């Protein structure tokens, strides 16, 4: 197996695989994804899984970009109306 690009190499192997190997890879992938249900934190007495934490981080990042865009727009309006940025 090539080490330079494992993703491409694995895709080639899967494209050439028989049904038995495909079932094994599928089972392995499902088992791997079950680990995302593992509890990684607690918040106000509730458990948080990897998946939930990841989703919360993505939402926080989106909210940050929205807030940043709003603040930048406010500064543009202030600059346009004769006020300067702080």
Helices and strands as residue ranges (DSSP letters): H 6-16, H 19-34, G 35-37, E 39-43, E 46-49, H 50-80
